[in-house]
């Protein structure tokens, strides 16, 4: 699966560490369950750390440790499950998380612009979604109605609503 970070293909330097398996050297991604069970050991490592959250796992479970993480992977188990959109926005706006938020799993191209708006800045996409399709998806919305984590001005803020036909 290709990784797109900040609009370009990127190398994934993080290794996934399954629960109960030894940790590899270097940057690693662990489950929330493992992070909570091995918190002190994981945070003491001299390597970047990421945590993988399932749709039903709120980032609030990370507490103040969220600022110590380099990566949070939000799993989209089914494209119909929108909880990870809420988690991304919560991470950016309420928890003030500045690290990488990565979408992984069952992702559709027509969701990419919305994912980007809520603060997701890296995408582990299915092979069927190319870099060109990704870039085109991000450009589909020229104006937005709702405020979000991306800081774009809404139509109301741009005063465009006055010039729209009624």
C-alpha positions as CSV (number, residue, x, y, z in Angstrom):
1,X,0.0,0.0,0.0
2,X,1.5,3.3,-1.0
3,X,1.9,6.0,1.6
4,X,1.1,9.6,0.7
5,X,2.4,12.3,3.1
6,X,1.9,16.0,2.5
7,X,0.7,15.2,-1.1
8,X,3.7,13.1,-2.2
9,X,4.7,9.5,-2.1
10,X,6.7,8.8,1.0
11,X,8.6,6.0,2.6
12,X,7.0,4.4,5.6
13,X,9.8,4.3,8.2
14,X,7.5,2.9,10.9
15,X,7.3,-0.9,11.6
16,X,4.1,-2.4,12.9
17,X,4.6,-4.3,16.1
18,X,1.8,-6.8,16.8
19,X,0.7,-7.3,20.4
20,X,2.8,-9.8,22.1
21,X,5.6,-9.7,19.6
22,X,9.1,-8.3,20.2
23,X,9.6,-4.7,19.3
24,X,11.9,-4.1,16.3
25,X,14.6,-1.4,16.5
26,X,13.7,2.0,15.2
27,X,10.3,3.7,14.7
28,X,7.4,1.5,15.7
29,X,3.6,1.5,15.7
30,X,1.7,-0.3,18.5
31,X,-1.9,-0.8,19.3
32,X,-3.6,1.3,21.9
33,X,-3.9,-1.8,24.1
34,X,-0.2,-2.4,24.0
35,X,0.6,1.3,24.5
36,X,-1.5,1.4,27.7
37,X,0.0,-1.8,29.0
38,X,3.6,-1.0,28.2
39,X,3.5,2.8,28.3
40,X,6.7,3.5,30.4
41,X,8.8,1.1,28.4
42,X,7.6,2.4,25.0
43,X,8.0,6.0,25.9
44,X,11.6,5.3,27.3
45,X,12.7,4.0,23.9
46,X,15.0,6.2,21.9
47,X,12.9,5.9,18.8
48,X,9.8,7.5,17.3
49,X,6.6,6.0,18.5
50,X,3.2,5.7,16.9
51,X,-0.1,4.3,18.1
52,X,-2.8,2.7,16.0
53,X,-6.4,3.5,17.0
54,X,-9.3,1.4,15.9
55,X,-12.6,3.2,15.1
56,X,-14.0,2.5,18.6
57,X,-10.9,3.7,20.4
58,X,-11.0,7.4,21.3
59,X,-7.7,9.3,21.2
60,X,-8.6,10.7,24.6
61,X,-7.4,7.4,26.0
62,X,-3.8,8.5,25.2
63,X,-4.1,11.4,27.7
64,X,-1.3,13.9,27.9
65,X,1.0,11.3,26.2
66,X,-0.5,12.3,22.9
67,X,2.1,15.1,22.6
68,X,4.9,12.5,22.9
69,X,3.8,10.5,19.9
70,X,5.2,11.1,16.4
71,X,2.3,9.3,14.6
72,X,-1.3,8.3,15.2
73,X,-2.8,5.8,12.8
74,X,-6.6,6.0,12.5
75,X,-8.0,2.7,11.1
76,X,-10.9,2.9,8.8
77,X,-12.3,-0.6,9.1
78,X,-15.2,0.2,6.9
79,X,-15.6,3.3,4.7
80,X,-19.1,3.8,6.3
81,X,-17.7,4.3,9.8
82,X,-17.0,7.9,10.3
83,X,-15.7,7.9,13.8
84,X,-12.0,8.3,12.7
85,X,-13.0,11.7,11.1
86,X,-14.1,12.8,14.5
87,X,-10.9,11.4,16.1
88,X,-8.7,13.3,13.7
89,X,-10.5,16.6,14.3
90,X,-10.4,16.0,18.0
91,X,-6.7,15.3,17.9
92,X,-6.0,18.6,16.0
93,X,-8.4,21.0,17.7
94,X,-9.1,19.7,21.2
95,X,-5.9,17.7,22.0
96,X,-3.7,20.1,20.0
97,X,-1.8,17.2,18.4
98,X,0.9,18.3,15.9
99,X,2.4,15.0,14.9
100,X,1.4,12.9,11.9
101,X,-2.2,11.6,11.6
102,X,-2.4,8.7,9.1
103,X,-5.5,7.2,7.6
104,X,-5.3,3.5,6.9
105,X,-7.8,0.9,5.8
106,X,-11.0,1.0,3.8
107,X,-10.7,4.5,2.3
108,X,-12.6,5.8,-0.8
109,X,-11.3,8.6,-3.0
110,X,-14.4,10.8,-2.4
111,X,-13.5,10.8,1.3
112,X,-9.9,12.1,0.9
113,X,-10.7,15.8,0.9
114,X,-12.8,15.5,4.0
115,X,-10.1,13.5,5.7
116,X,-7.6,16.1,4.9
117,X,-9.9,18.9,6.2
118,X,-10.2,17.3,9.6
119,X,-6.4,17.1,10.0
120,X,-5.2,13.8,8.4
121,X,-2.0,14.5,6.7
122,X,-0.8,11.0,5.7
123,X,-2.7,8.3,3.8
124,X,-1.9,4.6,3.6
125,X,-4.1,3.9,0.6
126,X,-5.3,0.9,-1.2
127,X,-3.3,0.2,-4.4
128,X,-6.3,1.1,-6.5
129,X,-5.9,4.8,-5.5
130,X,-3.1,6.5,-7.4
131,X,-1.2,9.6,-6.5
132,X,-3.0,11.4,-9.3
133,X,-6.4,10.3,-8.0
134,X,-5.4,11.5,-4.6
135,X,-4.4,15.0,-5.7
136,X,-7.5,15.3,-7.9
137,X,-9.7,14.4,-4.9
138,X,-8.1,17.1,-2.7
139,X,-8.9,19.7,-5.3
140,X,-12.6,18.8,-5.7
141,X,-13.9,21.3,-3.1
142,X,-13.2,24.9,-4.1
143,X,-15.3,26.3,-1.2
144,X,-16.4,24.9,2.1
145,X,-19.4,25.4,4.3
146,X,-18.2,24.0,7.6
147,X,-15.3,25.1,9.7
148,X,-12.7,22.4,10.3
149,X,-9.2,21.7,11.4
150,X,-7.6,22.8,8.2
151,X,-8.4,26.5,8.9
152,X,-10.0,27.2,5.5
153,X,-12.4,30.0,5.5
154,X,-16.0,29.0,5.0
155,X,-18.2,30.5,2.3
156,X,-19.9,32.6,5.0
157,X,-16.5,34.0,6.1
158,X,-15.5,34.7,2.5
159,X,-18.8,36.6,2.0
160,X,-19.5,34.4,-1.1
161,X,-23.0,33.6,0.2
162,X,-24.0,37.2,-0.8
163,X,-23.1,36.6,-4.4
164,X,-24.7,33.2,-4.8
165,X,-28.1,33.1,-6.6
166,X,-31.1,32.6,-4.4
